Every structure is written in structure tokens, then in C-alpha cells.
């Protein structure tokens, strides 16, 4: 049976952290929840589940983890974040993933039958312009989005049109003190985090 993937997409403004900075953040997060800095995904999920309020315990582990990790980064760096790349265990993998910081404009979830190659690969941000956010763009048509996903894409397009300068200014201020990659100028990007559709971390408990 062919593998499919759940894709968690975030349209963000900012830049990816350098690998060593991203790793240090994740290690700090693990320590902040009482775990060793090299804790496994199972240990992370168990710790977060144990601390979750009763009405949140049914949530998928990935959702709980991503929310907690983002809150940690916001507290440490005053920035939104997105994880990009293919995750085998449902958590940030410093060997295969990156962390993008700045401002998250919107997000969506969809299912992918295959993983793109080359410029469409999820292991790096896909830098986007106004044209790429258009409803008839190749990028916009490359995902099977549900109604909520279409709303997120439309919201990002309108945000770019109406508030690009303000959002970019805010993002640049947030990432200024951080150790960001110099491979590309900060800007608008689509970050995609993929997890196997059968993975336990994305199933409701």
C-alpha cells in the first residue's frame, strides 16, 4: 500500500534558523518539560499528555507537541514558528527538519499522495511572491485544500496585498536577534511539515 502524508502547511514571513540554533531550541524545550535534552518522541508525547487538561487529552500528540513547542519558542524568542520537512516520529528532527521563525500569517492541513522533488521538496522553505499566492497560481493549485485550507490561502493572499510592509517589518524585528540562515533573504515562505498519514502521533486518542 502506497504511503500518503499529512501536510501541515504554514505561510510565514521570516527566515529559517541555523541548524545549531534550531537544535538548541528543541533541546531547551525538552528540558523545559522535565526531560533530557535528547528525549525521544515517545517521552515527549507522554510528558505533554500527562500535563494536558482532561478536555485536551483526546487531541493528537502532534497537535499538542506543536502547540507546546511554539509557545516555548514564542516565550524564548518572541516569534512564531513553523517546522518544515518530513518527520518520521512526529517531532522536530534536527537531521531532516528545519525551524522557520518570524510571523505566521496562516496555516492549513491537507493530504499528499507523493512528496515533491527539487524546488517543491519540503526540506526547505518554498519562498513565495504575490504571484505565487494568486488563486490561479501553480502553487495554489498544487494542493487539494478543503474549505478551511482555501480560507487560509485566501487570507494569506489578502494579507500580502494589504499589509505586506507591516508584516515584513514585524517579522524582521522578531528575527533580528536570532541566529538565522544566510542562504536566502528573509521573506514570505511556505513551510511544509509532513508526517506519514498512518503515524500514531496524528491520530486522535
C-alpha positions as CSV (number, residue, x, y, z in Angstrom):
1,X,0.0,0.0,0.0
2,X,1.4,3.4,-1.0
3,X,2.3,5.8,1.7
4,X,0.4,9.1,1.9
5,X,1.3,12.1,4.1
6,X,-0.5,14.6,6.2
7,X,0.9,18.0,5.3
8,X,0.8,20.8,7.8
9,X,1.4,24.0,5.8
10,X,2.2,27.4,7.3
11,X,2.6,30.6,5.3
12,X,5.1,32.6,7.2
13,X,7.3,35.7,6.9
14,X,10.8,35.4,8.3
15,X,13.7,33.0,7.9
16,X,14.9,29.5,9.0
17,X,17.2,29.2,12.0
18,X,20.7,27.9,11.5
19,X,20.7,24.1,12.3
20,X,22.6,24.5,15.5
21,X,20.2,27.2,16.8
22,X,17.2,25.1,15.9
23,X,18.7,22.1,17.7
24,X,19.5,24.2,20.8
25,X,15.9,25.5,20.9
26,X,14.5,22.0,20.8
27,X,16.8,20.7,23.4
28,X,15.8,23.7,25.6
29,X,12.2,22.8,25.0
30,X,12.8,19.2,26.1
31,X,14.5,20.4,29.3
32,X,11.6,22.8,30.0
33,X,9.1,19.9,30.2
34,X,11.4,18.0,32.6
35,X,13.1,15.7,30.0
36,X,16.6,15.0,28.9
37,X,17.6,17.3,26.0
38,X,17.8,14.2,23.8
39,X,14.4,12.9,24.7
40,X,12.6,10.6,22.3
41,X,9.3,11.4,20.7
42,X,7.6,8.9,22.9
43,X,8.9,10.6,26.0
44,X,7.9,14.0,24.7
45,X,4.4,12.9,23.9
46,X,4.0,11.2,27.2
47,X,5.2,14.2,29.2
48,X,2.9,16.6,27.3
49,X,-0.1,14.2,27.6
50,X,0.5,13.9,31.4
51,X,0.3,17.7,31.8
52,X,-2.6,18.2,29.4
53,X,-6.0,19.2,30.9
54,X,-8.7,16.5,30.7
55,X,-10.6,18.1,27.9
56,X,-7.4,18.2,25.7
57,X,-6.2,14.6,26.2
58,X,-8.1,13.4,23.1
59,X,-6.0,15.6,20.8
60,X,-3.4,14.1,18.5
61,X,0.1,14.0,20.0
62,X,1.5,16.1,17.1
63,X,-1.0,18.9,17.7
64,X,-0.2,19.0,21.5
65,X,3.5,18.9,20.8
66,X,3.5,21.6,18.1
67,X,1.4,24.0,20.3
68,X,3.7,23.5,23.3
69,X,6.9,23.9,21.2
70,X,5.6,27.0,19.5
71,X,4.6,28.5,22.9
72,X,8.2,27.8,24.1
73,X,9.8,29.5,21.1
74,X,7.4,32.5,21.5
75,X,8.5,32.8,25.1
76,X,12.2,32.5,24.3
77,X,12.3,34.4,21.1
78,X,9.1,36.4,20.8
79,X,8.5,34.8,17.4
80,X,6.1,32.4,15.7
81,X,7.5,29.2,14.2
82,X,6.9,26.6,11.6
83,X,8.6,23.2,11.3
84,X,9.5,22.0,7.8
85,X,10.5,18.7,6.3
86,X,9.5,15.1,6.7
87,X,9.2,13.8,10.2
88,X,9.4,10.1,10.9
89,X,8.5,10.4,14.6
90,X,6.1,13.4,14.7
91,X,8.6,15.7,16.3
92,X,11.4,18.0,15.1
93,X,14.3,16.0,13.7
94,X,17.5,18.1,13.5
95,X,18.8,15.9,10.8
96,X,15.8,16.2,8.5
97,X,13.8,19.2,9.6
98,X,14.2,23.0,9.9
99,X,12.6,25.6,12.1
100,X,11.3,28.8,10.4
101,X,10.8,31.8,12.7
102,X,9.1,35.1,12.3
103,X,5.4,35.7,11.8
104,X,2.9,33.0,10.8
105,X,0.2,34.5,8.6
106,X,-2.0,31.4,8.3
107,X,-1.9,27.6,8.2
108,X,-3.7,24.7,6.6
109,X,-3.7,20.9,6.6
110,X,-4.0,18.6,3.6
111,X,-3.1,15.1,2.4
112,X,-0.4,14.4,-0.1
113,X,-0.1,11.2,-2.1
114,X,3.5,11.9,-3.1
115,X,6.4,14.2,-1.9
116,X,7.6,16.7,-4.4
117,X,11.2,16.9,-5.6
118,X,13.6,19.7,-6.4
119,X,12.2,23.1,-5.8
120,X,9.0,21.5,-4.4
121,X,10.7,19.4,-1.8
122,X,9.6,20.1,1.8
123,X,13.1,20.0,3.3
124,X,13.5,23.8,2.8
125,X,11.2,26.8,2.7
126,X,9.4,27.5,-0.6
127,X,9.9,31.2,-1.0
128,X,6.8,32.9,-2.4
129,X,5.8,36.1,-4.0
130,X,2.5,37.8,-4.6
131,X,2.0,35.9,-7.8
132,X,2.5,32.6,-6.1
133,X,-0.3,33.4,-3.7
134,X,-2.8,34.0,-6.5
135,X,-5.8,31.8,-6.8
136,X,-4.7,30.6,-10.2
137,X,-1.1,30.1,-9.5
138,X,0.6,26.8,-10.0
139,X,1.5,26.7,-6.3
140,X,-2.1,27.5,-5.2
141,X,-3.4,24.6,-7.4
142,X,-0.8,22.1,-6.3
143,X,-2.6,21.2,-3.1
144,X,-6.0,19.6,-2.5
145,X,-7.3,22.1,0.1
146,X,-10.6,21.8,1.9
147,X,-12.7,24.9,2.7
148,X,-10.7,25.9,5.7
149,X,-7.5,25.5,3.7
150,X,-8.8,27.7,0.9
151,X,-9.7,30.3,3.5
152,X,-6.2,30.2,4.9
153,X,-4.7,30.6,1.4
154,X,-7.1,33.5,0.6
155,X,-6.3,35.2,3.9
156,X,-2.5,35.0,3.2
157,X,-3.1,36.5,-0.3
158,X,-5.1,39.4,1.1
159,X,-2.6,39.9,3.9
160,X,0.2,40.2,1.4
161,X,-1.8,42.6,-0.7
162,X,-2.9,44.9,2.2
163,X,-0.2,44.6,4.8
164,X,3.0,43.2,3.3
165,X,5.2,46.0,4.5
166,X,3.9,46.0,8.1
167,X,4.0,42.2,8.4
168,X,7.6,42.1,7.0
169,X,8.7,44.8,9.3
170,X,7.3,43.0,12.3
171,X,8.9,39.7,11.2
172,X,12.3,41.3,10.6
173,X,12.2,42.8,14.1
174,X,11.4,39.5,15.7
175,X,14.2,37.6,13.9
176,X,16.9,40.3,14.3
177,X,18.4,38.9,17.5
178,X,18.2,35.3,16.3
179,X,20.7,33.1,14.6
180,X,19.1,32.8,11.2
181,X,20.4,31.2,8.0
182,X,22.0,33.5,5.5
183,X,21.2,31.3,2.5
184,X,18.2,33.4,1.5
185,X,17.0,36.9,2.4
186,X,14.1,36.9,4.9
187,X,10.7,37.0,3.3
188,X,7.4,35.2,2.6
189,X,7.6,31.4,2.5
190,X,5.5,28.3,2.5
191,X,6.8,25.8,5.2
192,X,5.6,22.2,5.0
193,X,5.8,19.6,7.7
194,X,4.9,16.1,6.6
195,X,4.0,13.1,8.7
196,X,3.0,9.6,7.5
197,X,-0.8,9.5,7.4
198,X,-0.7,6.3,9.4
199,X,1.6,7.6,12.1
200,X,0.2,7.3,15.6
201,X,1.0,10.9,16.5
202,X,-1.6,12.4,14.1
203,X,-4.4,10.1,15.3
204,X,-7.0,11.3,17.9
205,X,-6.7,9.4,21.2
